[in-house]
C-alpha cells in the first residue's frame, strides 16, 4: 500500500482558497466568497481562430461566465465579469462573442430522443401580441415546423 500525500491550504491575509472558491473574511467579520484563480493560471483559453466548431468556442466563454455567476457573490460578480471580459479580449474573442456569453438572450435546451437517437433542440421564444386570429398564428408557426403553447384564456 502506497503512501498518501495530502495538501492543505492555509489562510493568508483573511483569504482561504478552497475548491476553486476564495473564501474571505470581510472587515465586518462576515464571510464572503468569489472565484479563486491560482497565481500560476495563465488565463489562456481556446483560440477563437482555431478549427473548432463555433459552438465549442462559444461554450468556453459561456462556461466561464456561468461559473462566475454560480460561484460569486453579488459584491464580487461585477469584478469577475469585468475580469472575464478583459481576458476574453486578450484571447482574441470578438465583441459579439463576448456579448453573447455575457448576455444570453434565449436559452436552448437539448433533449436526447430515445426513439430515433437524434438530438432535438428546444427553444423558447416569446412573441409579442399579434392582432390576428389564433388559427392564423397556428398556421404560420406550423408552416415553419414550430409548435405553440398559447395560454387558455376565457377572456382578455
N, C-alpha and C positions, 0 to 999 in steps of 0.2 A: 504494500500500500504506500503510495507516494505522499510526500509532504504537501500539505495545502497551505498556500500563502494567501493572506487576506490583506487588503489595503484599507486604510482608514483616513478619511478626510478630517482635518482639524479646522476648527473655527479660526478664521483670521479676520480681524477688524469687523467683528459682528456679522460676518458672512460665512455660510456653510454650504458648499456645493454638494448636492445630493440628487442622483439620478437625473441629471440634466436640468435641475432647477437650483437656482441660487436662493437659499433661504437666508433672510437677513433680519436683523433687529432694527426697528425704526427708533428714532430719537425719543418717541413717547413710550418706548418699551414693548410695543406690539410687534408681531412678526409679519413679515412680508415675503413675497416670492416673485421671481422673474426667471427668464431663460438664463441658463448658465452655458457659457462657451469657454472651453479651455483656452488658456493663453497661447497654446500652440496651434489653435484652429486657424486654418488659412483663409477661410471664407471663400473658397473656390468651389464652384458648383458646375453642373453640366453646361458645357459650352453651347450657347444658343445657335451657333453656326455649325454644329456637328450634324451628322447624318442620322439623327434620331427622329422618331416620329414627333411632329409638333405637339401632340398631346402629352408625350413623355417629357418634353422640355417644359411645357407649361405646368405639368404636375409638380415639378421641382419647386417652382415658385409658390404654387398653391399650398403644397405641403408645409413649407416653412411658415407661410402666413397663418395657416390653420394651427400649427404648433404654437405660434406666438399667441394667438387668440385663446387657445385652450389652456396654456400654462401661465400666462402673465396676468397680473392683477391690472385693474383699470389704471392705476397710477403709473405703471411701467409699460403698459401696452403701447402707448404713443411713441415712447422712446425706442421700443423694439421694432415697431413698424417703420419708423424713420431709419433705423439702422439697416433693416432689410432692404428698404428702397434704395439706399446708397450702395449697399452690397450688390444688389441686382444690376444697378447701373454700371458698377465697376466690372461686373462679369459680362457685360455686353448685351444685356437684355434690352429690348425696345421699351419705350414708354407705354405702348399699347399692351405689351405682355405684362408689364408691372401693374398697370391699372386693372387689367383683367384679374390678376391674382389678388390685388388689394380690395377690389370691389366686385365680387362675383354677382352678376345680375340675375341669372337664372340657375337654379340648382337642377342638376340632372342626376337621375339615379339609374343604375344598371341592374337589371333583373336577369338571372340566368333561367332560361326556359328549358325545362327538362324534357319537353315533348320532342322538339326538333334540335336541341342542343345549340341554339343560336343565342347571341346576346340581344336583348331587347332594351332599347333606350326609352325611358320615360322622361318627359319634360313637362313641367308645369308652366303654363302661360296664363297671365291674367289679361283678359280682354276688356276694353272699355265698352260701355253700353252702346250698342249699335241699334238705331231705331228701325229695325226690320223684324219681321216675324221670326219666331223660333225655328219654324220649319225651314226657312231660308238660311238661317245660320247653320242648322244641322247639315243642309245640303252643301254649303260652302266648305265646311270642315270635312265632310265625308269625301268630297272630291279630292282633298289633299291628304287622304288617309289619316285623318285625325279624328279623335273622339271628343265628346264634350261631357261635361258634368255640370249641367245647369241646376241651380238650386230650385226646388219645387216651391213656388210661391202662389198663394191663393189670390193675392192682390198686391199691388205696389203701395 
